Amino acid sequence: MTKKELSGRLADARHYAAIATAFALPLSTSAQAIAVSIFAVLAIVTLDRARFEATLRMPAAWLPVALFALIALGTLWSVQPTFGLAAKWIGPYAKLLLIPLVMATAITPRQALQIGYGFLAACLILLALSWASFLWPTGPWTWFKAPGVPVKDNAVQSGCFALCAFGLAFGALRIWGIDRRRAVAMGALALLFLADVFLIYLSKTGAIMAAALLGLFLLHLGGWKRMMLVGMPAVIVVAVALLASAPAQRRLAEIGTDISASQGTVGGGETVSTGARLDFWRKAVDFVKAAPLLGHGTGSIKPLYQSLEATRPSPYGEATPDPHNQTLHVVLQLGLIGGALLWAMWIAHARLFLARDMASVFGQAIVLQNVIGGLFNSHISAVTQGMLYCLAVGLLGAMMIANEKKL
């Protein structure tokens, strides 16, 4: 086997690993970890050094590395009693290193589409199971994580479904003049994904992210007539879904109750009540004031909240390791310097996708979803949401680099 043939086979294996990673993301944390590890190794083995060095000169690539480096350095001033406990908090941010690695990987538009199809295929499986449990509630669903949520949790599922709805809707828009039957089918499927977010098992964060992506899609339609023509049916679908879903109505009612009582209860899976979040954020502000510049060090979040349990107990029932806000998650540990790096990274990624081609629009959706989700959860440090963001930004960023070279 020649060197060229070996390089080609390794590149093919890397591509298959990327598809497997995309397919595993919504379904299995273990499979996701295995697939992305294989992909990362193959990406390093097949890396073009000159391309990688050029990529690292871009703010969209080096800012994630800088944020990760600061997380690692934050162990030096952490309030955690031992270095080992502090070092455990570095791992959730290691996925940031995938962004420049994937951006520097040579990926064709066809390959990117195939990777996207892998993600969509997994979400279609979940969508079918989710709707089946709604239409047949007494079915064999005892193995589900929650009603209508076969695996992981409703925040992950609703976030993935919102992205699928956006992608299918935008794809339908692009091919409307070429293949209207296919466009109608894609649009109908997009509505099914959107309705599931609000109907089956409502996630408050997922619903807000879905609404934000719907707004982004309407902006890309151009003209208020088109916005009304598409926006009204979407709003009707959401409204009907909310009215038809008793769980959704209960969860919406909890918001007002939690805020007025300033005390919440924790539901199943990932859910943390509105009242608990308000409590976390109020305490976080005091923690930031105590160490504004460099924060309290990596891994300091839980010890900080534990220090207030005696006098200001958490509605969560115990000290939280997560303030449920991405900016606070960084600022508590790394101070305003870390927060500035985080937002500089988001801005750099948003600027990377300012064009109106399909890859850029998908990039806008990924960044918007992560920023909006980051207002209510620490999505970058989360296993699935963070991995989805880093891989998608890297993949779409690689396409942007390829497009610039063609120009």
C-alpha positions in Angstrom: 0.0 0.0 0.0 1.4 3.4 -1.0 1.5 6.4 1.3 -1.2 8.1 -0.8 -3.5 5.1 -0.5 -3.0 4.9 3.2 -3.7 8.6 3.6 -6.9 8.1 1.6 -8.1 5.2 3.7 -7.4 7.1 6.9 -9.4 10.1 5.6 -12.3 7.7 4.8 -12.1 6.2 8.2 -12.1 9.7 9.7 -15.2 10.6 7.8 -17.0 7.4 8.9 -16.0 8.2 12.5 -17.5 11.7 12.1 -20.8 10.3 10.8 -20.9 7.8 13.7 -20.2 10.7 16.2 -23.1 12.7 14.7 -25.4 9.7 14.9 -24.4 8.9 18.5 -24.8 12.5 19.8 -28.6 12.4 20.5 -28.7 8.7 21.4 -25.8 7.6 23.6 -23.2 9.3 25.8 -20.9 6.2 25.7 -21.2 5.7 22.0 -20.6 9.4 21.5 -17.4 9.3 23.6 -16.0 6.3 21.7 -16.9 7.7 18.2 -15.5 11.2 18.9 -12.3 9.7 20.4 -11.7 7.7 17.2 -12.5 10.7 15.1 -10.1 12.9 17.0 -7.3 10.4 16.7 -7.8 10.0 13.0 -8.1 13.8 12.5 -4.8 14.3 14.2 -3.2 11.5 12.2 -4.4 13.0 8.9 -3.9 16.7 9.9 -2.2 19.0 7.4 0.3 21.0 9.6 0.3 24.1 7.4 -3.5 24.2 7.3 -3.7 23.7 11.1 -1.2 26.6 11.7 -3.2 28.8 9.4 -6.4 27.9 11.2 -5.0 28.7 14.6 -4.3 32.2 13.6 -8.1 32.8 13.3 -9.8 34.1 16.5 -12.6 31.5 16.0 -10.0 28.8 16.5 -7.5 30.2 19.1 -10.1 31.7 21.5 -11.5 28.3 22.5 -7.9 27.1 23.1 -7.3 30.2 25.2 -10.5 29.6 27.3 -9.5 26.0 27.9 -5.9 27.1 28.9 -7.3 29.5 31.4 -9.6 26.8 32.8 -6.4 24.6 33.3 -4.5 27.5 34.9 -7.5 28.2 37.2 -6.6 25.1 39.3 -3.6 27.1 40.6 -5.9 29.5 42.6 -8.9 27.2 43.2 -10.7 27.2 46.5 -11.1 23.4 46.1 -9.3 21.7 49.0 -7.3 19.4 46.7 -5.8 19.8 43.2 -7.4 16.5 42.1 -10.9 17.8 42.7 -10.2 21.0 40.9 -8.6 19.2 37.9 -11.8 17.2 37.4 -13.4 20.4 36.2 -10.9 20.8 33.3 -12.4 17.7 31.5 -15.8 19.2 30.6 -14.0 22.0 28.7 -11.5 19.8 26.9 -14.0 19.5 24.0 -13.2 23.1 23.1 -9.9 21.8 21.6 -12.0 20.0 19.0 -13.0 23.3 17.4 -9.6 24.2 15.8 -8.9 20.5 15.1 -12.1 20.1 13.1 -11.8 23.5 11.5 -8.4 22.4 10.2 -9.7 19.2 8.8 -10.4 19.0 5.0 -14.1 18.3 4.7 -16.1 18.6 1.4 -19.6 19.9 1.3 -20.8 16.4 0.4 -19.1 14.9 3.4 -20.6 17.7 5.6 -24.0 16.8 4.3 -23.5 13.1 5.1 -22.5 14.0 8.6 -25.6 16.1 9.0 -27.7 13.2 7.7 -26.2 11.0 10.4 -27.4 13.4 13.1 -30.8 13.7 11.4 -31.2 9.9 11.2 -30.7 9.6 15.0 -33.1 12.4 15.7 -35.7 10.8 13.4 -35.5 7.6 15.5 -36.1 9.6 18.6 -38.9 11.5 17.0 -40.7 8.3 16.0 -40.4 6.9 19.5 -41.5 10.1 21.1 -44.6 10.5 19.0 -45.4 6.8 19.5 -45.4 7.2 23.2 -47.7 10.2 22.9 -50.2 8.3 20.6 -49.9 5.1 22.6 -49.3 6.1 26.3 -49.8 2.6 27.6 -47.2 1.1 25.3 -44.0 -0.6 26.4 -42.2 2.6 27.3 -41.0 1.8 30.8 -37.4 2.0 29.7 -37.9 5.7 28.6 -36.0 8.3 30.6 -39.1 10.4 30.8 -42.5 10.5 29.0 -41.7 10.9 25.4 -38.0 11.0 26.0 -36.4 7.6 25.2 -32.8 8.5 26.1 -30.8 11.3 27.7 -33.1 14.1 28.8 -35.7 16.5 27.5 -33.4 19.4 27.3 -31.0 17.5 25.0 -33.8 16.1 22.9 -35.6 19.4 22.5 -32.4 21.1 21.6 -31.6 18.5 18.9 -35.2 18.6 17.6 -35.1 22.4 17.3 -31.9 22.2 15.2 -33.5 19.5 13.0 -36.6 21.6 12.6 -34.5 24.6 11.6 -32.3 22.7 9.2 -35.3 21.0 7.5 -37.2 24.2 7.2 -34.3 26.1 5.7 -33.5 23.2 3.4 -37.1 23.2 2.2 -36.8 26.9 1.5 -33.7 26.4 -0.6 -35.2 23.7 -2.8 -38.8 25.1 -3.1 -38.3 26.2 -6.7 -36.6 22.9 -7.7 -38.6 20.1 -6.0 -41.8 21.3 -4.3 -42.9 17.8 -3.2 -39.7 17.2 -1.4 -39.8 20.7 0.1 -43.3 20.1 1.4 -42.3 16.8 3.0 -39.3 18.5 4.6 -41.5 21.3 5.9 -44.0 18.9 7.4 -41.2 17.0 9.1 -39.9 20.3 10.5 -43.3 21.0 12.0 -43.4 17.6 13.6 -40.0 18.2 15.2 -41.1 21.7 16.4 -44.5 20.4 17.7 -42.7 17.7 19.7 -40.6 20.3 21.6 -43.8 21.9 22.9 -46.2 19.0 23.1 -44.5 15.8 24.4 -42.4 16.8 27.3 -41.8 20.5 27.5 -38.3 21.8 28.4 -38.4 25.5 29.2 -34.9 26.0 27.9 -35.6 23.9 24.8 -38.8 25.8 24.1 -36.9 29.2 24.3 -34.2 27.9 22.0 -36.8 26.6 19.5 -38.5 30.0 19.5 -35.1 31.7 18.9 -34.3 29.4 16.0 -37.8 30.0 14.6 -37.2 33.8 14.8 -33.8 33.3 13.0 -35.5 31.3 10.2 -38.2 34.0 9.7 -35.5 36.6 9.4 -33.9 34.7 6.6 -37.2 34.5 4.7 -36.9 38.2 3.6 -40.0 40.3 3.6 -42.9 40.5 6.1 -45.3 38.7 3.8 -43.2 35.6 3.7 -42.6 35.9 7.4 -46.3 36.0 8.0 -47.0 33.2 5.6 -44.6 30.8 7.3 -44.6 32.3 10.9 -48.4 32.0 11.4 -48.7 28.3 10.8 -45.6 27.7 13.0 -47.1 29.8 15.8 -50.5 27.9 15.4 -48.7 24.6 15.6 -46.9 25.7 18.8 -50.1 27.1 20.4 -52.1 23.9 19.6 -49.3 21.8 21.0 -49.2 23.7 24.2 -52.9 23.7 24.6 -53.1 20.0 23.9 -50.3 19.0 26.3 -51.3 18.8 30.0 -47.6 18.3 31.0 -46.7 21.5 29.1 -49.4 23.5 30.9 -48.3 22.2 34.3 -44.7 23.1 33.6 -45.7 26.6 32.4 -47.8 27.1 35.5 -44.8 26.2 37.7 -42.8 29.2 36.4 -45.1 31.8 38.0 -45.4 29.8 41.2 -41.6 29.4 41.5 -40.9 33.1 40.9 -43.5 34.3 43.4 -42.3 31.9 46.0 -38.6 32.3 45.2 -38.3 28.6 45.9 -38.6 25.7 43.5 -38.6 22.0 43.3 -36.6 19.7 41.1 -38.4 17.6 38.6 -37.3 14.6 36.7 -34.0 14.5 34.9 -32.3 17.8 34.0 -35.1 20.0 35.2 -34.3 22.7 37.8 -37.1 25.0 38.7 -37.2 28.7 37.9 -37.1 29.6 41.6 -33.9 27.5 42.1 -32.2 29.2 39.2 -33.0 32.6 40.6 -31.5 31.5 43.9 -28.3 30.3 42.1 -28.0 33.5 40.2 -28.5 35.8 43.2 -25.8 34.0 45.1 -23.5 33.9 42.1 -23.5 37.7 41.9 -22.2 37.9 45.5 -19.5 35.3 44.7 -18.4 37.3 41.6 -18.2 40.5 43.7 -15.8 38.7 46.1 -13.3 37.8 43.3 -14.2 39.8 40.2 -11.0 39.6 38.1 -9.8 36.0 38.2 -12.7 34.3 40.0 -12.3 31.6 42.7 -10.5 29.1 40.5 -11.4 26.0 38.6 -13.7 23.7 40.4 -14.8 26.3 42.9 -18.5 26.4 42.2 -19.7 23.7 44.6 -17.5 24.8 47.5 -18.8 28.3 47.1 -22.4 27.3 47.3 -21.7 24.9 50.1 -20.4 27.8 52.1 -23.9 29.3 52.2 -25.9 26.2 52.9 -26.0 26.9 56.6 -27.4 30.4 56.3 -29.0 30.5 52.8 -30.0 26.9 51.9 -30.6 26.0 48.3 -34.1 25.3 47.0 -32.4 22.4 45.2 -31.9 20.6 48.5 -28.1 20.6 48.3 -25.3 22.8 47.2 -25.2 23.0 43.4 -22.1 22.4 41.3 -23.7 24.4 38.4 -25.3 27.9 38.5 -27.3 27.0 35.4 -25.8 29.8 33.3 -22.8 29.4 31.1 -21.4 32.9 31.7 -21.6 32.5 35.5 -20.2 29.0 35.2 -17.1 30.5 33.7 -17.0 33.8 35.7 -17.3 32.1 39.1 -14.2 30.1 38.3 -12.2 32.5 36.1 -13.6 35.9 36.8 -14.5 38.6 34.4 -11.4 37.7 32.3 -12.8 34.3 31.7 -16.2 35.7 31.0 -14.7 38.1 28.4 -12.9 35.1 26.7 -16.2 33.2 26.6 -18.1 36.0 24.9 -15.2 36.9 22.6 -15.3 33.2 21.5 -19.1 33.4 20.8 -18.7 36.7 18.9 -15.8 35.3 16.8 -17.9 32.3 15.9 -20.9 34.4 15.1 -18.7 36.6 12.8 -17.4 33.5 11.1 -21.0 32.8 9.8 -22.1 36.2 8.6 -22.8 35.0 5.0 -26.1 33.8 3.8 -25.1 30.4 2.3 -26.4 27.2 3.8 -23.4 26.5 5.9 -23.3 30.0 7.3 -27.0 30.0 8.2 -26.6 26.6 10.0 -23.6 28.1 11.8 -25.7 31.1 12.9 -28.3 28.6 14.3 -25.7 26.7 16.2 -24.2 29.8 17.8 -27.6 31.3 18.6 -28.8 28.1 20.2 -25.7 27.8 22.4 -25.8 31.4 23.5 -29.6 31.3 24.3 -29.2 27.9 26.0 -26.2 29.3 27.9 -28.5 31.8 29.6 -30.3 29.0 31.5 -27.8 26.1 31.5 -24.0 25.6 31.2 -24.2 24.1 27.8 -20.6 24.2 26.7 -19.5 22.2 29.8 -22.5 19.8 29.2 -21.7 16.4 27.6 -24.0 16.5 24.6 -24.8 20.2 24.1 -21.2 21.2 24.4 -20.0 18.4 22.1 -22.6 19.3 19.5 -21.6 23.0 19.6 -17.8 22.3 19.3 -18.2 19.7 16.5 -20.7 21.8 14.5 -18.7 25.0 14.8 -15.6 23.1 13.7 -17.3 21.4 10.8 -19.1 24.5 9.5 -16.0 26.6 10.1 -14.0 24.1 8.0 -16.4 24.7 5.2 -16.1 28.5 5.6 -12.3 28.2 5.3 -12.7 26.0 2.1 -15.1 28.6 0.6 -12.6 31.4 1.3 -9.8 29.5 -0.4 -12.0 29.0 -3.5 -12.5 32.8 -3.7 
